[in-house]
């Protein structure tokens, strides 16, 4: 039989990909981002506005858009809804916010990494790597080819090959390692694989310890560690198991990046090389354990018996244990400090979806001193050869080393026995819950010297359905194994924070024979009187110098009811195509059930649903109260036409959107559909309502004059109209709007050269310069878009109240920030500086601009010392130390250069970067007249608006070879223009000492 293969469409060599667990995990600033989906459709996010450009041949597809429980924007083509619901398609492939945060913005990445099973030969590039553990192949594809590739994946299972984040002095004493060493247990004969950023093979702690090495990143440095994370991790494991050997699987590149497929390949190589323990101080987003890496862990563990030790991650959140630590077979490791307190960054359980018990164990992970790679630059060096780091990445290798010690002591044990031995002998912190610490802190001294341990390693009793009077007690047999030469008597008792009778064990005393086993049964009875919620602790067996812990837990479902959902199509039949989303307004949880019965906690829900075929019907219920078993029928025959009619009979829609916006005390939910026209869209009036200001229904349309060729080239006008209602989806869903009821705006679009074509809103094309008569619904915010070649200019949301003129593409083009847009362009998130500085912003203070193919660099200095460089001008993400410091940020391109200075310390907020806008009175070709000339100038600060600042301006008429000072009086620069081009250089300093030195070559022309 021919082998089946999964296909991995992996990232390019420069991908950000997988990064160390102690690195940054925050999303980038939220200005304008463009992402090509796996289907080839291109999604643009502009300050919350979603614009979709369907791939060729997919113009008939509608697109659902919504926010998930984290507030991420999700855009789903209707032809993939069923695939997502069935689990065939990875939901992350359509989470636009996360794709941007993971570095898949089209400006940054030309490709999209996928995992596909089974293999589909047509439309795929040549395979790069085999992944036999999941029947996989790794290949590369380009976003430009996404639509063609997608056509070859029609019925395949597809995941995102997502980025993953890599999550000793006194610490070895803390975990009892000297006790194990004294007993002669040092890991001799066992090989530990470390999947990380490589290793410094010349470090004294690692010399003659590395049995084999392989690079899975394709980088020029091979298996050497240029980041420092892998060397630190490897030396920690080596110190705990001093006679073990190491395998160096470099799955993270020199920038700390990689991909899931590279990690899986590294896992397969490690076990093929004979590793009995595999350390993974890295991880991806939390999952239910069914992601590709977790599946690979389970499969390889079952096949080879190797134990995979994985970090839980460093977000410091509940229900956040990373993949692959969430895998059933993985040993998930959290972090504690030297005082046994849980590290504040250590992710907690339970596992998402089924409340599975995670983490499994903890180990020291705060301020760990271990080997420093010679070619790395650690934030906290300790001498020349060591560094101090913190993270669950540092905790995991303590456990991996301990696992090697136990594996060497028991050559016949497989992963489940090694895992159980380590967990059975862990030392708990009485102040911590089982979902925070698992079994407790690693104690390798006890694990290597105590003869008794228990299997299974933990007991997960799932979720007991409400009401609980008829719950069936859950019984689990626990087997106690004695590897010693004498019988051991054990007294058994539950150590749980739960009502009496919920956890019981029988018998209460057992004798475990020498080199034998004995059983006991733990019964969990959720019928007892108790509050609903999660309960857990451990079954504890004690004897003479023996203590065995088996973590156990159960969830009593809170008061919940069945909601039966049926969607009928426009013909009154059960809808073949339907999408349903329910957002819990009280708990910030999201559910996306199929038609039928869904079980939900008592409470208030925001419901959105849709069904589609030739026509589409939408439903929204602002406040659905669930306090009993309920049946709800959503009948598309009750849906009505929706939209606005305008004066100009020739106007036709080119883009339309139905929007639902629901707010609660803790979060905001956005949903709806994006379509070319509302002609075949119908909406059912709601039967429920929300308090004023907590729900908004909108029907937005953009219209222009068709050109007779299937487009809107040369349209002399543009309509932007919106029907908005508060509190409900209204019964009257159509309106007629006259031109007189709208605000008229004259849009003027300048040229920067000859033969240029400008495009408004992606469809209205005309030779530059051109003007456009625009109409806007007053009193509501509008965001618009212009492009000319690779220049992309966006207007942030602004409200029109009276007729005005709006200029586009008007010089001077330089680094500038639109007013009142916090958190969008340059910000600090903890200890990471994130920036997307628009280097082509023109005169209009509501606009910002980028040139897509602009080349250059971004460089950061801290207290005068070079910290890092990005190969993109204005786009960067830099990790920095937490302490306050003076920073200098240099951005350069052939057209513009800028140097900012500012102070920053640990925290969250906008970076105080200054921007300067020059607004010369240039014509429609960006030309000024010769002679005396006044240039209005203003200074503003990123995230805020205009600020007072000192200004010094210089002007050049020879492309920057020579400069002369210009006077600045009352917000205007006085110059005497000469025929040719004019360049401008400025220095601005605000009252807080933030400064900007900026040069724009060829700022405008004079003729």
ZAMARGU-4260 file (C-alpha; in steps of 0.2 Angstrom, whole numbers, plus 5000, padded with zeros to 4 digits):
<rodrens>
0) 5000/5000/5000 | 5007/5017/4995 | 5011/5028/5010 | 5001/5043/5014 | 5010/5059/5017
5) 5005/5076/5025 | 5012/5091/5015 | 5020/5105/5024 | 5021/5122/5015 | 5035/5129/5025
10) 5042/5147/5028 | 5056/5154/5019 | 5073/5154/5027 | 5071/5172/5034 | 5055/5168/5042
15) 5052/5173/5060 | 5044/5157/5064 | 5048/5148/5080 | 5057/5158/5093 | 5063/5155/5111
20) 5050/5154/5125 | 5058/5168/5134 | 5056/5179/5119 | 5042/5191/5114 | 5025/5185/5111
25) 5015/5201/5109 | 5006/5206/5093 | 5013/5220/5083 | 5005/5238/5082 | 4989/5238/5073
30) 4990/5250/5059 | 4986/5244/5041 | 4991/5226/5038 | 4988/5215/5022 | 4987/5196/5023
35) 4985/5184/5010 | 4975/5169/5016 | 4978/5151/5011 | 4964/5153/4998 | 4973/5166/4989
40) 4961/5180/4995 | 4969/5196/5002 | 4963/5204/5018 | 4967/5221/5022 | 4964/5228/5040
45) 4963/5247/5041 | 4960/5252/5059 | 4947/5239/5062 | 4940/5240/5044 | 4940/5224/5035
50) 4943/5224/5016 | 4944/5208/5006 | 4951/5206/4988 | 4945/5189/4982 | 4958/5179/4972
55) 4956/5177/4954 | 4941/5166/4950 | 4934/5168/4968 | 4925/5184/4965 | 4908/5175/4969
60) 4914/5171/4987 | 4907/5180/5002 | 4917/5183/5017 | 4912/5181/5035 | 4921/5192/5048
65) 4921/5192/5067 | 4931/5194/5082 | 4935/5179/5093 | 4936/5178/5112 | 4953/5186/5112
70) 4948/5201/5101 | 4957/5194/5086 | 4949/5198/5069 | 4944/5182/5059 | 4940/5182/5041
75) 4932/5166/5034 | 4927/5163/5016 | 4910/5154/5016 | 4917/5140/5006 | 4929/5135/5020
80) 4916/5136/5035 | 4912/5117/5034 | 4930/5113/5034 | 4934/5123/5049 | 4919/5116/5059
85) 4924/5098/5055 | 4942/5101/5060 | 4949/5098/5043 | 4955/5116/5041 | 4965/5125/5055
90) 4955/5140/5062 | 4971/5149/5063 | 4973/5150/5045 | 4959/5163/5045 | 4964/5173/5061
95) 4970/5189/5052 | 4976/5197/5068 | 4987/5182/5073 | 4994/5180/5056 | 5000/5198/5057
100) 5006/5195/5074 | 5016/5180/5069 | 5024/5189/5055 | 5014/5184/5040 | 5010/5202/5034
105) 5012/5203/5016 | 5025/5216/5017 | 5036/5205/5028 | 5032/5188/5021 | 5030/5182/5003
110) 5024/5164/5009 | 5013/5155/5020 | 5017/5139/5030 | 5005/5125/5030 | 5003/5107/5035
115) 4992/5097/5024 | 4987/5079/5026 | 4985/5068/5016 | 4997/5073/5002 | 4990/5081/4986
120) 5002/5080/4972 | 4994/5093/4960 | 4998/5111/4962 | 5011/5109/4975 | 5030/5113/4974
125) 5044/5101/4976 | 5045/5092/4993 | 5059/5099/5004 | 5058/5087/5019 | 5050/5071/5024
130) 5041/5070/5040 | 5037/5051/5042 | 5030/5053/5060 | 5014/5060/5053 | 5016/5054/5035
135) 5022/5072/5030 | 5032/5081/5017 | 5039/5099/5019 | 5037/5110/5004 | 5038/5129/5000
140) 5025/5139/4992 | 5022/5158/4988 | 5007/5169/4992 | 5007/5173/4974 | 5003/5155/4970
145) 4991/5153/4985 | 4975/5152/4974 | 4983/5139/4963 | 4989/5129/4978 | 4973/5130/4986
150) 4964/5122/4972 | 4975/5107/4974 | 4970/5105/4993 | 4951/5104/4990 | 4948/5090/5002
155) 4964/5089/5012 | 4967/5092/5030 | 4976/5108/5032 | 4985/5116/5047 | 4995/5132/5049
160) 5013/5128/5051 | 5013/5141/5064 | 5027/5150/5073 | 5032/5143/5090 | 5040/5152/5105
165) 5054/5145/5115 | 5046/5146/5132 | 5112/5133/5187 | 5121/5135/5201 | 5109/5133/5216
170) 5095/5125/5205 | 5102/5108/5205 | 5102/5107/5224 | 5084/5113/5224 | 5079/5098/5214
175) 5089/5086/5224 | 5102/5081/5210 | 5116/5079/5223 | 5106/5065/5231 | 5104/5056/5215
180) 5123/5059/5211 | 5128/5052/5228 | 5118/5036/5224 | 5127/5034/5208 | 5113/5040/5196
185) 5121/5052/5183 | 5112/5048/5167 | 5126/5037/5160 | 5122/5028/5144 | 5107/5039/5140
190) 5106/5052/5126 | 5096/5068/5128 | 5091/5078/5113 | 5089/5096/5114 | 5078/5105/5101
195) 5083/5123/5101 | 5094/5136/5093 | 5109/5125/5092 | 5124/5123/5104 | 5141/5130/5107
200) 5151/5114/5105 | 5167/5122/5112 | 5159/5128/5128 | 5168/5118/5143 | 5151/5112/5149
205) 5147/5104/5132 | 5164/5098/5126 | 5164/5080/5122 | 5146/5079/5127 | 5138/5081/5110
210) 5135/5064/5101 | 5128/5071/5085 | 5121/5087/5078 | 5110/5092/5064 | 5103/5108/5057
215) 5085/5110/5052 | 5085/5128/5048 | 5096/5129/5033 | 5106/5144/5040 | 5125/5148/5036
220) 5130/5145/5054 | 5125/5126/5054 | 5122/5119/5071 | 5132/5133/5081 | 5121/5143/5093
225) 5121/5161/5089 | 5106/5166/5099 | 5111/5158/5116 | 5095/5150/5121 | 5100/5132/5116
230) 5117/5132/5124 | 5110/5138/5140 | 5096/5124/5140 | 5108/5111/5135 | 5120/5114/5148
235) 5106/5114/5161 | 5101/5097/5156 | 5119/5091/5155 | 5123/5098/5173 | 5108/5088/5180
240) 5113/5072/5171 | 5132/5074/5171 | 5136/5058/5162 | 5123/5059/5149 | 5126/5062/5130
245) 5117/5076/5120 | 5110/5077/5103 | 5110/5095/5096 | 5095/5097/5085 | 5095/5115/5079
250) 5077/5119/5074 | 5077/5137/5078 | 5088/5149/5068 | 5100/5162/5073 | 5087/5175/5075
255) 5077/5162/5086 | 5065/5158/5072 | 5058/5142/5064 | 5043/5132/5060 | 5032/5118/5067
260) 5038/5107/5052 | 5056/5109/5057 | 5053/5105/5075 | 5044/5089/5070 | 5058/5084/5058
265) 5070/5087/5073 | 5059/5076/5084 | 5060/5062/5072 | 5078/5064/5069 | 5081/5064/5088
270) 5072/5047/5092 | 5080/5039/5076 | 5097/5044/5084 | 5092/5034/5100 | 5087/5049/5111
275) 5077/5042/5126 | 5073/5060/5132 | 5069/5075/5121 | 5069/5093/5128 | 5058/5106/5120
280) 5060/5123/5128 | 5048/5130/5115 | 5030/5130/5110 | 5016/5137/5100 | 4999/5144/5105
285) 4988/5134/5117 | 4978/5121/5109 | 4967/5106/5114 | 4981/5094/5110 | 4976/5090/5093
290) 4989/5102/5084 | 5003/5094/5073 | 5017/5095/5086 | 5006/5087/5099 | 5000/5073/5088
295) 5019/5070/5083 | 5023/5069/5102 | 5010/5056/5105 | 5014/5046/5090 | 5033/5046/5092
300) 5031/5042/5111 | 5020/5027/5107 | 5031/5021/5094 | 5048/5023/5102 | 5045/5025/5121
305) 5055/5042/5121 | 5049/5055/5133 | 5046/5073/5127 | 5049/5086/5140 | 5041/5103/5135
310) 5040/5120/5143 | 5022/5127/5147 | 5026/5144/5141 | 5028/5162/5148 | 5012/5171/5146
315) 5008/5170/5165 | 4990/5165/5160 | 4977/5152/5164 | 4972/5139/5151 | 4987/5144/5142
320) 4999/5129/5142 | 5008/5129/5125 | 5009/5116/5111 | 5017/5103/5112 | 5016/5103/5131
325) 4998/5100/5130 | 5000/5083/5122 | 4994/5069/5132 | 5011/5060/5132 | 5022/5076/5135
330) 5029/5080/5152 | 5023/5098/5153 | 5035/5109/5164 | 5030/5125/5173 | 5043/5136/5183
335) 5046/5140/5201 | 5058/5152/5209 | 5071/5147/5223 | 5058/5150/5236 | 5046/5137/5228
340) 5034/5150/5223 | 5026/5149/5205 | 5035/5160/5193 | 5023/5174/5188 | 5026/5171/5170
345) 5023/5152/5171 | 5008/5147/5161 | 4994/5138/5170 | 4981/5125/5165 | 4970/5117/5163
350) 4971/5111/5145 | 4959/5121/5133 | 4944/5111/5128 | 4943/5096/5140 | 4950/5104/5156
355) 4964/5091/5155 | 4977/5091/5169 | 4992/5102/5164 | 5005/5107/5169 | 5012/5090/5175
360) 5027/5096/5185 | 5037/5112/5190 | 5056/5115/5191 | 5067/5130/5194 | 5066/5143/5180
365) 5070/5160/5188 | 5087/5167/5187 | 5095/5151/5181 | 5114/5153/5178 | 5120/5141/5164
370) 5132/5141/5149 | 5133/5156/5137 | 5136/5153/5119 | 5152/5162/5113 | 5143/5170/5099
375) 5128/5177/5108 | 5125/5193/5117 | 5114/5189/5133 | 5105/5202/5142 | 5112/5197/5159
380) 5130/5189/5157 | 5138/5181/5172 | 5157/5182/5168 | 5163/5177/5150 | 5156/5160/5149
385) 5139/5160/5158 | 5122/5169/5158 | 5107/5171/5169 | 5090/5168/5161 | 5072/5165/5167
390) 5058/5156/5159 | 5049/5139/5158 | 5063/5136/5145 | 5075/5135/5159 | 5064/5124/5170
395) 5061/5111/5156 | 5079/5105/5155 | 5080/5102/5174 | 5066/5089/5171 | 5074/5082/5155
400) 5091/5080/5164 | 5081/5071/5178 | 5072/5060/5166 | 5089/5055/5159 | 5094/5050/5177
405) 5079/5039/5179 | 5080/5032/5162 | 5098/5026/5165 | 5093/5019/5181 | 5079/5009/5173
410) 5084/5004/5155 | 5068/4995/5152 | 5056/5009/5156 | 5047/5018/5143 | 5041/5036/5143
415) 5025/5033/5154 | 5035/5025/5168 | 5048/5038/5168 | 5035/5052/5168 | 5026/5044/5182
420) 5041/5041/5192 | 5046/5060/5191 | 5028/5066/5195 | 5025/5053/5209 | 5040/5060/5219
425) 5038/5078/5216 | 5036/5090/5230 | 5020/5100/5230 | 5018/5118/5236 | 5003/5118/5247
430) 4998/5136/5242 | 4997/5131/5223 | 4983/5122/5214 | 4985/5107/5204 | 4982/5117/5188
435) 4996/5128/5193 | 5010/5115/5198 | 5004/5098/5192 | 5012/5086/5204 | 5023/5099/5211
440) 5042/5103/5210 | 5054/5091/5203 | 5064/5080/5216 | 5076/5070/5207 | 5084/5064/5223
445) 5068/5056/5228 | 5064/5050/5211 | 5081/5041/5209 | 5081/5033/5226 | 5063/5030/5231
450) 5057/5012/5225 | 5039/5016/5223 | 5029/5026/5210 | 5012/5025/5203 | 5003/5024/5186
455) 4994/5032/5178 | 5005/5048/5181 | 4989/5058/5183 | 4970/5056/5183 | 4959/5067/5173
460) 4940/5064/5176 | 4934/5076/5163 | 4919/5087/5165 | 4903/5081/5174 | 4887/5087/5166
465) 4875/5098/5176 | 4864/5095/5186 | 4874/5083/5196 | 4861/5073/5206 | 4862/5058/5193
470) 4881/5059/5189 | 4890/5042/5188 | 4905/5041/5199 | 4921/5039/5190 | 4933/5025/5196
475) 4951/5024/5191 | 4963/5010/5195 | 4980/5016/5202 | 4994/5004/5201 | 5009/5006/5213
480) 5025/4998/5207 | 5039/4993/5219 | 5056/4991/5211 | 5064/4988/5228 | 5069/4971/5236
485) 5057/4973/5251 | 5038/4975/5252 | 5031/4993/5256 | 5016/4997/5266 | 5006/5012/5260
490) 4992/5022/5267 | 4982/5031/5254 | 4971/5047/5256 | 4965/5060/5244 | 4974/5077/5247
495) 4961/5088/5237 | 4952/5105/5240 | 4935/5097/5238 | 4920/5093/5248 | 4920/5077/5259
500) 4916/5062/5249 | 4920/5069/5231 | 4937/5060/5231 | 4938/5043/5240 | 4951/5029/5238
505) 4949/5010/5242 | 4957/5002/5250 | 4965/5014/5262 | 4980/5004/5265 | 4990/4992/5253
510) 5006/4982/5253 | 5016/4983/5237 | 5027/4967/5236 | 5045/4968/5232 | 5047/4970/5213
515) 5029/4969/5211 | 5013/4980/5211 | 4997/4983/5220 | 4981/4992/5215 | 4969/5004/5223
520) 4954/5013/5216 | 4951/5032/5216 | 4933/5036/5215 | 4927/5054/5210 | 4909/5057/5215
525) 4902/5074/5209 | 4885/5070/5216 | 4890/5077/5233 | 4884/5094/5239 | 4897/5106/5232
530) 4898/5122/5222 | 4901/5120/5203 | 4918/5122/5196 | 4935/5114/5195 | 4942/5103/5209
535) 4959/5095/5210 | 4973/5089/5221 | 4982/5072/5222 | 4980/5055/5228 | 4994/5053/5241
540) 5001/5037/5246 | 5013/5037/5261 | 5024/5024/5270 | 5041/5023/5278 | 5052/5036/5269
545) 5040/5035/5254 | 5028/5047/5247 | 5019/5045/5231 | 5008/5058/5223 | 4996/5056/5209
550) 4987/5072/5203 | 4969/5071/5200 | 4955/5083/5195 | 4937/5085/5189 | 4926/5099/5184
555) 4908/5100/5190 | 4899/5109/5175 | 4891/5125/5181 | 4872/5127/5178 | 4870/5124/5160
560) 4856/5121/5147 | 4854/5113/5130 | 4851/5125/5116 | 4844/5117/5100 | 4848/5127/5085
565) 4841/5125/5068 | 4844/5136/5053 | 4832/5136/5038 | 4837/5142/5021 | 4827/5154/5010
570) 4816/5139/5004 | 4812/5134/5021 | 4823/5119/5021 | 4836/5114/5034 | 4851/5124/5028
575) 4865/5114/5020 | 4877/5129/5023 | 4877/5138/5039 | 4888/5146/5052 | 4883/5150/5070
580) 4893/5159/5083 | 4888/5162/5101 | 4898/5174/5112 | 4895/5173/5131 | 4893/5191/5137
585) 4897/5187/5155 | 4912/5175/5153 | 4921/5181/5137 | 4920/5164/5129 | 4915/5160/5111
590) 4906/5144/5104 | 4904/5140/5086 | 4892/5125/5086 | 4884/5115/5072 | 4866/5114/5070
595) 4858/5104/5083 | 4860/5104/5102 | 4874/5114/5110 | 4877/5114/5129 | 4880/5131/5136
600) 4881/5139/5154 | 4867/5148/5160 | 4869/5167/5155 | 4867/5180/5141 | 4874/5177/5124
605) 4876/5187/5108 | 4871/5176/5093 | 4877/5178/5075 | 4872/5166/5061 | 4871/5165/5042
610) 4866/5153/5028 | 4870/5155/5010 | 4868/5148/4993 | 4863/5159/4978 | 4857/5171/4992
615) 4863/5174/5009 | 4853/5177/5025 | 4861/5184/5041 | 4854/5184/5059 | 4859/5193/5075
620) 4852/5192/5092 | 4860/5205/5103 | 4855/5197/5120 | 4849/5179/5120 | 4845/5174/5138
625) 4848/5155/5141 | 4840/5150/5158 | 4832/5134/5152 | 4833/5121/5139 | 4828/5131/5123
630) 4825/5128/5105 | 4829/5142/5092 | 4824/5141/5074 | 4833/5154/5063 | 4822/5155/5047
635) 4830/5164/5032 | 4812/5167/5025 | 4810/5180/5039 | 4825/5190/5032 | 4823/5206/5023
640) 4832/5216/5009 | 4845/5228/5016 | 4854/5243/5010 | 4853/5261/5004 | 4848/5269/4987
645) 4857/5284/4981 | 4852/5298/4969 | 4863/5294/4955 | 4855/5280/4944 | 4871/5275/4937
650) 4879/5271/4954 | 4883/5253/4957 | 4890/5244/4972 | 4908/5238/4972 | 4910/5234/4991
655) 4897/5231/5004 | 4897/5226/5022 | 4884/5221/5035 | 4891/5224/5052 | 4886/5219/5070
660) 4895/5226/5085 | 4891/5220/5103 | 4900/5227/5118 | 4899/5220/5136 | 4908/5225/5152
665) 4924/5216/5147 | 4925/5215/5128 | 4919/5220/5111 | 4913/5208/5098 | 4913/5212/5079
670) 4904/5201/5066 | 4896/5202/5049 | 4899/5199/5031 | 4909/5207/5017 | 4902/5206/4999
675) 4903/5216/4983 | 4885/5220/4984 | 4870/5218/4996 | 4859/5214/4981 | 4857/5195/4987
680) 4860/5198/5005 | 4845/5198/5017 | 4845/5201/5036 | 4832/5195/5049 | 4826/5209/5061
685) 4831/5204/5079 | 4819/5198/5092 | 4830/5203/5106 | 4839/5220/5110 | 4853/5227/5120
690) 4854/5242/5131 | 4858/5259/5122 | 4876/5260/5116 | 4879/5241/5118 | 4874/5235/5100
695) 4876/5243/5083 | 4869/5236/5067 | 4876/5244/5051 | 4874/5241/5032 | 4888/5250/5023
700) 4890/5252/5004 | 4903/5259/4993 | 4896/5264/4975 | 4903/5272/4960 | 4900/5273/4941
705) 4904/5257/4931 | 4915/5258/4916 | 4907/5245/4906 | 4922/5233/4907 | 4918/5225/4923
710) 4926/5239/4934 | 4924/5257/4939 | 4939/5265/4931 | 4936/5284/4928 | 4921/5285/4939
715) 4919/5304/4943 | 4911/5300/4960 | 4911/5289/4975 | 4897/5286/4987 | 4901/5280/5005
720) 4884/5277/5014 | 4879/5268/5029 | 4863/5263/5038 | 4866/5263/5057 | 4854/5257/5071
725) 4857/5256/5089 | 4851/5242/5101 | 4843/5231/5088 | 4843/5224/5070 | 4828/5235/5064
730) 4812/5230/5055 | 4815/5243/5042 | 4832/5238/5034 | 4832/5249/5018 | 4833/5268/5016
735) 4834/5281/5002 | 4848/5294/5004 | 4849/5310/4994 | 4865/5319/4989 | 4859/5333/4999
740) 4858/5323/5015 | 4876/5317/5013 | 4892/5327/5015 | 4901/5331/4999 | 4920/5330/4999
745) 4931/5335/4984 | 4945/5322/4984 | 4960/5328/4974 | 4974/5316/4970 | 4991/5322/4965
750) 5004/5315/4954 | 5022/5312/4959 | 5028/5308/4941 | 5022/5306/4923 | 5011/5292/4917
755) 5005/5287/4934 | 4988/5279/4938 | 4980/5281/4955 | 4967/5270/4963 | 4954/5274/4976
760) 4947/5260/4987 | 4955/5247/4976 | 4943/5250/4961 | 4942/5268/4955 | 4957/5270/4943
765) 4962/5285/4934 | 4977/5294/4927 | 4985/5305/4940 | 4981/5319/4944 | 4962/5317/4945
770) 4948/5323/4956 | 4933/5314/4963 | 4917/5320/4970 | 4914/5310/4986 | 4898/5308/4997
775) 4898/5302/5015 | 4885/5298/5027 | 4888/5311/5041 | 4892/5308/5059 | 4900/5291/5057
780) 4918/5287/5055 | 4926/5283/5038 | 4943/5276/5033 | 4948/5277/5015 | 4963/5270/5004
785) 4973/5276/4990 | 4987/5268/4980 | 4999/5273/4966 | 5011/5259/4961 | 5019/5253/4977
790) 5014/5269/4987 | 5000/5265/4999 | 4991/5279/5008 | 4977/5276/5021 | 4966/5289/5030
795) 4962/5284/5048 | 4944/5285/5053 | 4937/5303/5053 | 4920/5310/5053 | 4913/5322/5040
800) 4901/5335/5045 | 4902/5349/5032 | 4909/5350/5014 | 4927/5350/5012 | 4942/5346/5001
805) 4954/5331/5005 | 4971/5330/4997 | 4979/5313/4993 | 4997/5310/4988 | 5002/5328/4991
810) 5021/5331/4996 | 5031/5331/5007 | 5032/5313/5010 | 5041/5308/5026 | 5040/5298/5042
815) 5024/5305/5051 | 5010/5299/5061 | 4991/5302/5060 | 4983/5311/5074 | 4975/5303/5089
820) 4980/5285/5084 | 4988/5277/5100 | 4995/5259/5099 | 4996/5259/5080 | 5014/5263/5074
825) 5027/5262/5087 | 5024/5255/5105 | 5032/5246/5119 | 5025/5230/5125 | 5034/5225/5141
830) 5052/5223/5135 | 5049/5223/5116 | 5049/5239/5105 | 5037/5236/5090 | 5037/5248/5076
835) 5029/5250/5059 | 5033/5268/5055 | 5025/5275/5040 | 5039/5283/5030 | 5028/5290/5016
840) 5015/5301/5025 | 5010/5317/5015 | 5002/5333/5020 | 4985/5327/5027 | 4987/5324/5046
845) 4973/5310/5045 | 4984/5300/5033 | 4999/5289/5034 | 5008/5281/5020 | 5020/5267/5015
850) 5030/5262/5000 | 5029/5244/4999 | 5046/5240/4990 | 5056/5254/4999 | 5073/5247/5004
855) 5083/5252/5019 | 5087/5248/5037 | 5081/5251/5055 | 5094/5251/5069 | 5092/5253/5088
860) 5105/5260/5100 | 5103/5259/5119 | 5113/5271/5129 | 5124/5273/5114 | 5127/5254/5111
865) 5121/5246/5096 | 5107/5234/5101 | 5099/5227/5085 | 5096/5230/5066 | 5081/5226/5055
870) 5083/5224/5036 | 5067/5234/5033 | 5065/5253/5035 | 5053/5258/5048 | 5048/5240/5052
875) 5056/5231/5067 | 5053/5222/5083 | 5067/5223/5096 | 5069/5214/5113 | 5076/5226/5125
880) 5081/5226/5144 | 5068/5232/5156 | 5078/5246/5165 | 5075/5264/5159 | 5087/5269/5146
885) 5090/5282/5132 | 5087/5275/5115 | 5092/5281/5097 | 5082/5274/5083 | 5089/5276/5065
890) 5079/5273/5050 | 5086/5275/5033 | 5081/5273/5015 | 5087/5280/4998 | 5074/5293/5000
895) 5073/5298/5018 | 5083/5296/5034 | 5077/5299/5052 | 5085/5298/5069 | 5074/5298/5085
900) 5080/5299/5103 | 5069/5295/5117 | 5069/5287/5134 | 5059/5271/5138 | 5058/5258/5152
905) 5048/5242/5155 | 5029/5245/5152 | 5016/5246/5139 | 5013/5262/5129 | 5017/5272/5113
910) 5035/5276/5110 | 5037/5296/5111 | 5043/5297/5093 | 5041/5314/5085 | 5034/5317/5067
915) 5036/5333/5056 | 5024/5337/5042 | 5028/5350/5029 | 5013/5356/5019 | 5019/5366/5005
920) 5006/5374/4993 | 5010/5362/4978 | 5000/5359/4963 | 4992/5343/4957 | 5009/5337/4950
925) 5017/5341/4967 | 5026/5357/4960 | 5029/5373/4968 | 5032/5390/4960 | 5049/5398/4961
930) 5054/5413/4972 | 5049/5417/4990 | 5039/5403/4997 | 5031/5398/5014 | 5029/5380/5020
935) 5017/5377/5034 | 5025/5364/5046 | 5019/5355/5062 | 5026/5343/5075 | 5016/5329/5082
940) 5020/5314/5093 | 5016/5296/5089 | 4999/5291/5097 | 4994/5308/5102 | 4994/5324/5091
945) 5002/5340/5089 | 5015/5345/5102 | 5025/5361/5105 | 5043/5358/5100 | 5058/5368/5095
950) 5062/5367/5076 | 5077/5370/5065 | 5075/5368/5047 | 5088/5367/5033 | 5085/5367/5014
955) 5095/5360/5000 | 5093/5363/4981 | 5107/5351/4975 | 5100/5334/4982 | 5108/5336/4999
960) 5125/5340/4994 | 5125/5357/5002 | 5112/5365/5015 | 5107/5382/5021 | 5097/5387/5036
965) 5079/5392/5034 | 5068/5403/5045 | 5054/5396/5055 | 5041/5408/5061 | 5023/5405/5067
970) 5023/5387/5061 | 5029/5391/5043 | 5046/5389/5035 | 5052/5403/5023 | 5062/5398/5008
975) 5066/5405/4991 | 5063/5391/4979 | 5074/5388/4964 | 5070/5378/4949 | 5073/5359/4952
980) 5070/5349/4967 | 5070/5355/4985 | 5076/5344/5000 | 5072/5347/5018 | 5082/5343/5034
985) 5074/5346/5051 | 5078/5344/5069 | 5064/5345/5082 | 5065/5343/5101 | 5049/5343/5112
990) 5048/5349/5130 | 5051/5331/5136 | 5068/5330/5127 | 5062/5318/5113 | 5070/5323/5097
995) 5070/5320/5079 | 5082/5323/5065 | 5075/5320/5048 | 5081/5322/5030 | 5069/5320/5015
1000) 5079/5321/4998 | 5068/5328/4984 | 5054/5334/4995 | 5045/5343/4981 | 5050/5350/4964
1005) 5050/5368/4958 | 5045/5374/4940
</rodrens>
